[in-house]
Amino acid sequence: LVLTHCTGVRDVSALGGVNKLILKYCTAVSDVSALGTVETLDLSYCVAVTDVSALGGVRALYLSYCTGVSDVSALGGVETLDLSHCTAVRDVSALGGVKQLYLFGCTGVNDYGAVPNAKH
């Protein structure tokens, strides 16, 4: 299901059963707690999203430019994780098990030692 640039969409709680969900540029979406069972989830540029703790079961998670996201400690089970330009992220030590990790432009991350597979 593709809902890119749907700036009026706020409530996505009914979309948890979708296999692939693209919400790119849905800037009013903030609560994504019901989306933990979505297999592929693209929340790029969803700047109102801050809490991603319920998304640890997502297989591929794209959070690029989600500048409100800071705590990613629950995402260690995600296979592909794009945190590019998530400038509030500081600690990525819990992400050592992520197979494909993208940290381009994550200016707050200082220590990449725990995530040898990270691309930055």
C-alpha positions in Angstrom: 0.0 0.0 0.0 1.5 3.3 -1.1 0.4 6.5 0.6 3.3 8.9 -0.2 2.8 12.6 0.3 -0.5 12.1 2.1 0.0 15.0 4.5 -3.5 14.8 5.9 -3.2 11.1 7.0 -2.7 11.0 10.8 -4.2 7.7 12.0 -2.5 4.6 10.6 -3.6 2.2 13.3 -5.8 0.1 10.9 -2.9 -0.6 8.6 -1.0 -3.0 10.8 -2.1 -6.0 8.7 -0.6 -4.7 5.5 2.5 -6.6 4.2 4.3 -3.6 2.6 3.4 0.0 3.6 5.0 3.1 2.2 4.1 6.3 4.1 6.9 8.5 2.7 6.4 12.2 3.4 3.2 11.6 5.5 4.3 14.4 7.8 1.2 14.2 10.1 1.7 10.6 11.0 3.2 10.3 14.5 1.9 7.1 16.2 3.2 4.0 14.4 2.8 1.6 17.3 0.3 -0.5 15.4 2.7 -1.1 12.5 5.0 -3.6 14.2 3.8 -6.6 12.0 4.3 -4.9 8.7 7.0 -6.7 6.8 8.4 -3.7 4.9 7.7 -0.2 6.2 8.9 3.1 4.7 8.4 6.1 7.0 11.1 8.3 5.4 10.5 12.0 5.9 7.7 11.3 8.5 9.1 14.0 10.8 6.4 13.7 13.4 7.4 10.1 14.2 9.4 9.9 17.4 8.7 6.5 19.1 9.7 3.5 17.0 10.0 1.0 19.9 7.1 -1.1 18.6 8.7 -1.7 15.2 11.3 -4.3 16.2 9.5 -7.0 14.3 9.5 -5.2 10.9 11.9 -6.9 8.4 12.8 -3.8 6.4 12.4 -0.4 8.0 13.2 2.9 6.3 13.4 5.9 8.6 15.6 8.3 6.6 15.1 12.0 7.6 12.9 11.0 10.6 14.6 13.7 12.6 12.5 13.2 15.7 13.6 9.6 16.2 16.3 9.2 18.8 16.0 5.9 20.5 16.5 2.9 18.2 17.5 0.3 20.8 14.4 -1.8 20.1 15.3 -2.2 16.4 18.1 -4.8 16.7 16.0 -7.5 15.0 15.3 -5.5 11.9 17.2 -7.0 8.9 17.4 -3.8 6.8 17.4 -0.5 8.6 17.9 2.9 7.0 18.5 5.7 9.6 20.1 8.1 7.1 19.9 11.7 8.3 18.2 10.8 11.6 20.3 13.5 13.3 18.8 12.8 16.8 20.1 9.2 16.9 23.2 8.9 19.1 23.5 5.3 20.3 23.5 2.5 17.7 25.2 -0.1 19.9 22.0 -2.3 20.0 22.0 -2.6 16.2 24.9 -5.0 15.8 22.5 -7.8 14.5 21.1 -5.6 11.7 22.2 -7.1 8.3 22.0 -3.8 6.3 22.3 -0.6 8.3 22.5 2.8 6.7 23.7 5.7 8.8 24.6 8.3 6.2 24.3 11.8 7.7 23.7 10.6 11.2 25.8 13.4 12.7 25.0 12.4 16.3 26.6 9.0 16.0 30.2 9.0 17.2 30.9 5.3 17.7 30.3 2.8 14.9 32.4 0.0 16.6 29.4 -2.0 17.7 27.9 -2.0 14.1 30.6 -3.2 11.8 28.1 -3.7 8.9 27.0 0.0 9.0 27.3 2.1 5.9 28.0 5.7 6.9 
